């Protein structure tokens, strides 16, 4: 290098403030300095490519459009080079020494004020071409030396140097190559960035999809193509699978894939995958969200919690949007309204895709439901924005479906009887439990379809849904006028005479006391002697409340309906009329047996002695 005049300049006040903030507080992960520098290099390279395509004359037109990174552990340096548009002296001063735009100055002032107040929720929107991101280099470098030559024919070469304090220097250089070369003299605590393997690791994490080759010590490091930017017709199934395995760190093939682009209401390119398996259901730890957010192929947020709702944490893939305003470090998305809109668009499109798959291939969707149905249920219970679309994806067994066969609410409504008042469901721990209980009797007798709800979350969803397509949703164990009534058949056993029913039911209520709110004759029972009804919610919801309150012994009072045609109930009435004290024990047992059938008795030991007494009476009575 010749002996050139060295010109020393002071950073603009806002730049000094910015350097202090960026170096000391804003970035929580130092690795991302490399992402910023590579992003800048890619932007400069893309601008050069566009200039050439537009017919502009440029220096060194045959230089390859690549990015080069070299590490030197001995010299403790890291060098990032590109063959992009480079900079003139004036551009160096403008881009690296000042902030010319009033909006950017306001951003710096706002940031400084927020820092004083200890706030991190600032609306930031600057992604600088050799601007804000460039200064992140000072997180790891004690000195930054930048060599550059502009693309314009006849342009001179320049060296820009600074230690990140209050000033920088500019001098002429003998560099003849077009583009920019940045040499970082690494800090003592940042020596690891002088190792090639560490640099490759960071590139794999943050910059795998930069559209130009990124070479580390002569070896290409970004080996995976950003296939989400390509047309679907240009991508093979194997390429999709390979990409999925890379981003999901998976071995199995994806179950579903959704590749779409949109220009309205937002510019989006998205590639989403449903994994081959859900390991949460096998007891593995809760999944992290797996959708990465990109802007122009540069990673903005890995495993973004902003871009998809919590229930979509099983989905893997990428979302790329050029419209995202980002904070200075690209770590926190600031425009909440825009991010919320992006979330809504992506989630809505994914739900539409699942609905299409369910209609096009019900058998495959059934397999999806078996693996990932809990996530859909979680969404239906928590995501009120997309609740309607999620509810359409729910599946249930029913008394008219085979074991393991499932139907949708839509299918249920389509095959409802003409005079059917509502959509009915019964909760129970299994199909066997439901079908052996008293609540199904009237529906079986009437040939009415009933959905089976095996989990508390199913009850919660259906209870809060209230209706679907204009049809009420009613739990079979609820006290509801919308439930069907049994028909009296010819030749059927006579019920307790009407004149005896009121005194009998009054006696039954008096005997049970506060354990029930009412005892009445049932219009729903066909074979069982009694059933317990809930005036609110389902029995499984009541059971959950018992467990939460650790109130095992206190069974919630409900309505007891008795079948006045049942031999057991008629027998108790005869004992009552004979003033036999055994009638009271039998009445208590009828209630508790009905409560067991409802799943409400969590500790049945309290009835053991009474059961022995009943057995003793049964085996000793002649």
BELQUI-V54770 format. One record per residue. N is the residue number from 1. RES is the residue in one small letter. SS is DSSP state (A for helix, B for strand, O for the rest). Layout:
# BELQUI-V54770
n:res:ss
N:RES:SS
N:RES:SS
This chain:
# BELQUI-V54770
n:res:ss
1:x:O
2:x:O
3:x:O
4:x:O
5:x:O
6:x:O
7:x:B
8:x:B
9:x:B
10:x:B
11:x:O
12:x:O
13:x:A
14:x:A
15:x:A
16:x:A
17:x:A
18:x:A
19:x:A
20:x:A
21:x:A
22:x:A
23:x:A
24:x:A
25:x:A
26:x:A
27:x:O
28:x:O
29:x:O
30:x:O
31:x:O
32:x:A
33:x:A
34:x:A
35:x:A
36:x:A
37:x:A
38:x:A
39:x:A
40:x:A
41:x:A
42:x:A
43:x:A
44:x:A
45:x:A
46:x:A
47:x:A
48:x:A
49:x:A
50:x:A
51:x:A
52:x:A
53:x:A
54:x:O
55:x:O
56:x:O
57:x:O
58:x:O
59:x:O
60:x:O
61:x:O
62:x:O
63:x:O
64:x:O
65:x:O
66:x:O
67:x:B
68:x:B
69:x:B
70:x:B
71:x:B
72:x:B
73:x:O
74:x:O
75:x:O
76:x:O
77:x:B
78:x:B
79:x:B
80:x:B
81:x:B
82:x:B
83:x:O
84:x:O
85:x:O
86:x:O
87:x:O
88:x:O
89:x:A
90:x:A
91:x:A
92:x:A
93:x:A
94:x:A
95:x:A
96:x:A
97:x:A
98:x:O
99:x:O
100:x:O
101:x:O
102:x:A
103:x:A
104:x:A
105:x:A
106:x:A
107:x:A
108:x:A
109:x:A
110:x:A
111:x:A
112:x:A
113:x:A
114:x:A
115:x:A
116:x:A
117:x:A
118:x:O
119:x:O
120:x:O
121:x:O
122:x:O
123:x:O
124:x:O
125:x:O
126:x:O
127:x:O
128:x:O
129:x:O
130:x:O
131:x:O
132:x:A
133:x:A
134:x:A
135:x:A
136:x:A
137:x:A
138:x:A
139:x:A
140:x:O
141:x:B
142:x:B
143:x:B
144:x:B
145:x:B
146:x:B
147:x:B
148:x:B
149:x:B
150:x:O
151:x:O
152:x:O
153:x:O
154:x:O
155:x:O
156:x:O
157:x:B
158:x:B
159:x:B
160:x:B
161:x:B
162:x:B
163:x:O
164:x:O
165:x:O
166:x:O
167:x:B
168:x:B
169:x:B
170:x:B
171:x:B
172:x:B
173:x:B
174:x:O
175:x:O
176:x:O
177:x:O
178:x:O
179:x:B
180:x:B
181:x:B
182:x:B
183:x:B
184:x:B
185:x:B
186:x:B
187:x:O
188:x:A
189:x:A
190:x:A
191:x:A
192:x:A
193:x:A
194:x:A
195:x:O
196:x:A
197:x:A
198:x:A
199:x:A
200:x:A
201:x:A
202:x:A
203:x:A
204:x:A
205:x:A
206:x:A
207:x:O
208:x:O
209:x:O
210:x:O
211:x:O
212:x:O
213:x:O
214:x:B
215:x:B
216:x:B
217:x:O
218:x:O
219:x:B
220:x:B
221:x:O
222:x:O
223:x:O
224:x:O
225:x:O
226:x:O
227:x:A
228:x:A
229:x:A
230:x:O
231:x:O
232:x:A
233:x:A
234:x:A
235:x:O
236:x:O
237:x:A
238:x:A
239:x:A
240:x:A
241:x:A
242:x:A
243:x:A
244:x:A
245:x:A
246:x:A
247:x:A
248:x:A
249:x:O
250:x:O
251:x:O
252:x:O
253:x:O
254:x:O
255:x:O
256:x:B
257:x:B
258:x:B
259:x:B
260:x:B
261:x:B
262:x:B
263:x:O
264:x:O
265:x:O
266:x:O
267:x:O
268:x:B
269:x:B
270:x:B
271:x:B
272:x:B
273:x:B
274:x:B
275:x:O
276:x:O
277:x:O
278:x:O
279:x:A
280:x:A
281:x:A
282:x:A
283:x:O
284:x:O
285:x:O
286:x:O
287:x:O
288:x:O
289:x:O
290:x:B
291:x:B
292:x:B
293:x:B
294:x:B
295:x:B
296:x:O
297:x:O
298:x:B
299:x:B
300:x:B
301:x:B
302:x:O
303:x:O
304:x:O
305:x:O
306:x:O
307:x:O
308:x:O
309:x:O
310:x:A
311:x:A
312:x:A
313:x:O
314:x:O
315:x:B
316:x:B
317:x:B
318:x:B
319:x:B
320:x:B
321:x:O
322:x:O
323:x:O
324:x:O
325:x:O
326:x:B
327:x:O
328:x:O
329:x:O
330:x:O
331:x:O
332:x:O
333:x:B
334:x:O
335:x:O
336:x:A
337:x:A
338:x:A
339:x:A
340:x:A
341:x:A
342:x:A
343:x:A
344:x:A
345:x:A
346:x:A
347:x:A
348:x:A
349:x:A
350:x:A
351:x:A
352:x:A
353:x:A
354:x:A
355:x:A
356:x:A
357:x:A
358:x:A
359:x:A
360:x:A
361:x:O
362:x:A
363:x:A
364:x:A
365:x:A
366:x:A
367:x:A
368:x:A
369:x:A
370:x:A
371:x:A
372:x:A
373:x:A
374:x:A
375:x:A
376:x:A
377:x:A
378:x:A
379:x:A
380:x:A
381:x:A
382:x:A
383:x:O
384:x:O
385:x:O
386:x:O
387:x:A
388:x:A
389:x:A
390:x:A
391:x:A
392:x:A
393:x:O
394:x:O
395:x:O
396:x:B
397:x:B
398:x:B
399:x:O
400:x:O
401:x:O
402:x:O
403:x:O
404:x:O
405:x:O
406:x:O
407:x:B
408:x:O
409:x:A
410:x:A
411:x:A
412:x:A
413:x:A
414:x:A
415:x:O
416:x:O
417:x:O
418:x:O
419:x:O
420:x:O
421:x:O
422:x:B
423:x:B
424:x:B
425:x:B
426:x:B
427:x:B
428:x:O
429:x:O
430:x:O
431:x:A
432:x:A
433:x:A
434:x:A
435:x:A
436:x:O
437:x:O
438:x:A
439:x:A
440:x:A
441:x:A
442:x:A
443:x:A
444:x:A
445:x:A
446:x:A
447:x:O
448:x:O
449:x:O
450:x:O
451:x:B
452:x:B
453:x:B
454:x:O
455:x:O
456:x:A
457:x:A
458:x:A
459:x:A
460:x:A
461:x:A
462:x:A
463:x:A
464:x:A
465:x:A
466:x:O
467:x:B
468:x:B
469:x:O
470:x:O
471:x:B
472:x:B
473:x:B
474:x:B
475:x:B
476:x:O
477:x:O
478:x:B
479:x:O
480:x:O
481:x:O
482:x:O
483:x:O
484:x:O
485:x:O
486:x:O
487:x:O
488:x:O
489:x:O
490:x:O
491:x:O
492:x:O
493:x:O
494:x:O
495:x:O
496:x:O
497:x:O
498:x:A
499:x:A
500:x:A
501:x:A
502:x:A
503:x:A
504:x:A
505:x:A
506:x:A
507:x:A
508:x:A
509:x:A
510:x:A
511:x:A
512:x:A
513:x:A
514:x:A
515:x:A
516:x:B
517:x:B
518:x:B
519:x:B
520:x:B
521:x:B
522:x:O
523:x:O
524:x:O
525:x:O
526:x:O
527:x:O
528:x:O
529:x:O
530:x:B
531:x:B
532:x:B
533:x:B
534:x:B
535:x:O
536:x:O
537:x:O
538:x:O
539:x:A
540:x:A
541:x:A
542:x:A
543:x:A
544:x:A
545:x:A
546:x:A
547:x:A
548:x:A
549:x:A
550:x:O
551:x:O
552:x:O
553:x:O
554:x:O
555:x:O
556:x:O
557:x:O
558:x:B
559:x:B
560:x:B
561:x:B
562:x:B
563:x:O
564:x:O
565:x:O
566:x:O
567:x:A
568:x:A
569:x:A
570:x:A
571:x:A
572:x:A
573:x:A
574:x:A
575:x:A
576:x:A
577:x:A
578:x:O
579:x:O
580:x:O
581:x:O
582:x:A
583:x:A
584:x:A
585:x:A
586:x:A
587:x:A
588:x:A
589:x:A
590:x:A
591:x:A
592:x:A
593:x:A
594:x:A
595:x:A
596:x:A
597:x:A
598:x:O
599:x:O
600:x:O
601:x:O
602:x:O
603:x:O
604:x:A
605:x:A
606:x:A
607:x:A
608:x:A
609:x:A
610:x:A
611:x:A
612:x:A
613:x:A
614:x:A
615:x:A
616:x:A
617:x:A
618:x:A
619:x:A
620:x:A
621:x:O
622:x:O
